[in-house]
Amino acid sequence: MSSQRRPGAHEARAVREHGDPLLSKILAEALAQTGTEARATHGWHSYPAGLHPDAAAVMLDAFDGPVHDPFCGGGTVLVEARLAGRDCSGTDLSPIATLVSHARTAAAEHAVAMRAMSRHLAEAARRRVDVEVPELCVRWYEPHVAQELGRLRDGIKAVEPGPVQDLLRALLSSIIVKSSFRESDTRNTRTPHHRPPGTTAILFHKKARELARLLEAMPPGPAPRIRLADARKVGPPPGTRLVLTSPPYPGVYDYLPMQQLRYAWLEIDPSPLMGGELGSRREFRSKGRTEALQHWREDNARWIATQAQGLSADGWMAIVVGDGLVGDRLVDALQPTVVAMQEAGLQIVARASADRPDHAREALRIEHLVLAHKP
Ligand SMILES: C[S@@+](CC[C@H](N)C(=O)[O-])C[C@H]1O[C@@H](n2cnc3c(N)ncnc32)[C@H](O)[C@@H]1O
């Protein structure tokens, strides 16, 4: 067990084990991790539906060699791999996911340059110079907050493109929802509140100092290779021994559209990517349950086949998969996942399953961690 983890810090859960007794115990330990874990850069930028950092750490302890996460999201697996000094890589279809993953695992030397630059940008953002605010953002911010964000955006655009500019963009991204009237990444309820003038620029600089401090505390090691890519088409790099991931659950989230404020401020056009999102809630709403489920099954089989093909012989694939939700009805994601893994030539060796109460929807959903071996 990694020394950075705090045993007993998380609520114990009843987890059921299936298959190989030793391996299913490891899966059960991973799945039992709950509660907030704020170590390293995990909590620095919000990202929805993150894997528990300790779940990733347990799996990395148990399976060695290069690791790949094809749905890397905010980079939980990559941060843990980086902490463990492991060679790792990741892809995601969301440009915000790759921006955040990069920032959470960046080299300390870039962070130091980013911190120095952020101070200068924050000072400039407090000067009264009128800048353009994206149309879509006007109703989500107090006017002076939108002006500060606009000045930060313009200041970052003037920085030379490269790793430091990328970190500054991630910094801006980290305060976009927090300084808005939007309730959270996953809830777009508008709740107006007051932020005194100047505090948005101060927050930007504070987040820069925080990120630099966290990155400086990370052990030196190989930087993860992170790419904007579709997991159905792009598999792991050669030599990958473990694919560890949590793909979208069918019908639960709209990962790409929920970042609309960030796209507007960061001037990203996500429209060419939208159609590639797996199991999106909007597809279940627009196409209906039967057709959308069929499409999700095909997509699910495709990404599993692509990842299995790229995995080294004698490698492992571990997938966290949970019941989907369409309207009030649960969608079983386990069976199609197991079948797709077998059809991709993998041998299912163990599984753990846990009940997850969904308080918001008054439902009990089941989450599984499935482990397969590539012969
Ligand atoms: C459950 S989240 C992953 C969270 C991640 N495990 C973490 O800890 O932050 C699922 C991710 O899948 C991504 N995604 C959806 N469709 C995709 C596709 N076709 N290829 C790659 N990523 C995709 C979403 O953008 C989202 O970041």
The ligand as a Gaussian input file, in Angstrom:
#p B3LYP/6-31G(d) Opt

LIG

0 1
 C      -15.945000       8.840000     -15.928000
 S      -15.101000      10.088000     -16.800000
 C      -13.443000       9.662000     -16.480000
 C      -13.013000      10.222000     -15.166000
 C      -11.569000       9.866000     -14.805000
 N      -11.451000       8.449000     -14.516000
 C      -11.104000      10.669000     -13.606000
 O      -10.755000      10.088000     -12.588000
 O      -11.133000      11.904000     -13.684000
 C      -15.323000       9.646000     -18.456000
 C      -14.521000      10.457000     -19.482000
 O      -14.714000       9.871000     -20.760000
 C      -14.540000      10.899000     -21.720000
 N      -15.041000      10.414000     -23.019000
 C      -16.302000      10.282000     -23.475000
 N      -16.308000       9.726000     -24.708000
 C      -15.021000       9.489000     -25.040000
 C      -14.359000       8.901000     -26.172000
 N      -15.043000       8.471000     -27.223000
 N      -13.011000       8.791000     -26.133000
 C      -12.272000       9.233000     -25.079000
 N      -12.842000       9.811000     -24.002000
 C      -14.197000       9.931000     -23.972000
 C      -15.263000      12.082000     -21.123000
 O      -14.809000      13.293000     -21.672000
 C      -14.892000      11.924000     -19.641000
 O      -13.773000      12.702000     -19.320000

